[in-house]
Every structure is written in C-alpha cells, then in structure tokens.
Amino acid sequence: MSSCTKYALRLSSTDLRILTGLLTGHADLNRHLTLMQIQTDAVCLLCQEDEETILQLLGECSALSAKCVNILRSPNLSYEELGRVHWHALLKLTKASQRF
C-alpha cells in the first residue's frame, strides 16, 4: 500500500471529502458550482481576479499567496508543481483558504 493511500485512509471523513474533491476537480468551488448551475458567478471569492478552480485557488490566487509561501514555500505553483506536492500540504493549504 502506498504512503498516499495510507495517508488518505487515516483522514477524517471531512478531510477525505476535501482531498477527493481536490484530486477529482469536483470541489465546492465557484467554477464547478457554476457548471452544475448552483452558482451564477465562477469568480474566485478570495481574489475576485479569475475563475475559482482548484488550480487557481491553490496555485494562482493572489489572496492566498502569503499562505502558499508559508505552507508550500512558493507564492504560485504550476499545475505540474501542484502534482508533486504531498497531499498533506495540499490539504493544509486548502483548509487555510477557508473555502471548504
């Protein structure tokens, strides 16, 4: 069993739901909610600059850049860089955003 699988199995149901949303793209963020016709505006609630997607929130959101530096050691991360970040750090940054 991989270390990522072991990590996921130890999570609370709430954290596992958040992590699953991050990994699948089915997170309660405005872009996804707009596609589901639950929201009418896909703009990021934190920075108001772009559509709120997982990549935008965790890798590009200017409102989260200080927290991103603190947790991931970089203000902005590309899609490829986010793919190499440990799930624990992604979950920590996601929870710090207070969007979940």
TAFEN-V187931 format. One record per residue. N is the residue number from 1. PSI is psi in whole degrees, -180 to 180 (none if undefined). NEAR is the number of other C-alpha atoms within 10 Angstrom. D_CENTER is the distance of its C-alpha to the mean C-alpha in Angstrom with 2 decimals. Layout:
n = {N N}
psi = {PSI PSI}
near = {NEAR NEAR}
d_center = {D_CENTER D_CENTER}
This chain:
n = {1 2 3 4 5 6 7 8 9 10 11 12 13 14 15 16 17 18 19 20 21 22 23 24 25 26 27 28 29 30 31 32 33 34 35 36 37 38 39 40 41 42 43 44 45 46 47 48 49 50 51 52 53 54 55 56 57 58 59 60 61 62 63 64 65 66 67 68 69 70 71 72 73 74 75 76 77 78 79 80 81 82 83 84 85 86 87 88 89 90 91 92 93 94 95 96 97 98 99 100}
psi = {133 161 -32 -40 -45 -42 -48 -39 -22 -8 154 164 -35 -48 -37 -38 -44 -48 -43 -41 -40 -44 -30 -16 1 57 158 59 157 -36 -48 -42 -31 -42 -33 0 33 -35 161 -10 124 2 144 129 -23 -47 -19 27 -28 174 138 100 174 -46 -44 -46 -49 -23 -20 -15 118 -28 -21 4 -38 -42 -36 -42 -44 -42 -44 -3 21 140 -29 139 140 170 -44 -42 -41 -33 -19 -5 138 146 -34 -45 -40 -43 -40 -46 -41 -45 -34 -26 -20 29 -2 none}
near = {5 6 8 11 9 10 12 16 11 10 13 10 11 10 17 16 14 18 21 14 15 21 13 9 15 17 20 17 23 21 24 19 17 17 12 10 10 11 13 12 15 18 17 20 17 16 15 13 14 16 21 26 23 24 17 18 26 27 21 22 27 18 16 21 20 15 19 27 14 12 15 21 12 13 18 22 21 12 14 8 10 17 12 8 12 11 17 14 14 20 17 15 20 22 13 14 17 8 13 13}
d_center = {24.67 21.89 20.22 16.77 18.56 20.27 17.16 15.62 19.05 19.26 16.22 17.06 16.70 14.12 11.85 12.74 11.89 8.27 8.18 10.27 8.26 5.44 8.70 10.73 9.03 10.56 8.08 9.85 8.89 12.10 12.52 12.45 14.51 16.84 17.46 18.38 20.59 19.27 18.38 20.50 18.36 15.16 14.90 12.08 13.42 12.76 14.38 16.22 16.38 14.62 13.20 9.84 7.88 4.58 6.88 8.28 5.84 4.91 8.33 10.67 10.47 13.80 13.38 10.81 12.88 15.02 12.44 10.92 14.59 15.29 12.74 12.42 15.79 14.90 14.11 12.71 11.68 12.78 11.55 14.11 13.21 9.57 11.50 13.72 11.55 12.42 10.30 11.48 10.14 6.50 7.18 9.20 7.11 4.71 8.29 9.80 8.30 10.33 8.78 9.03}
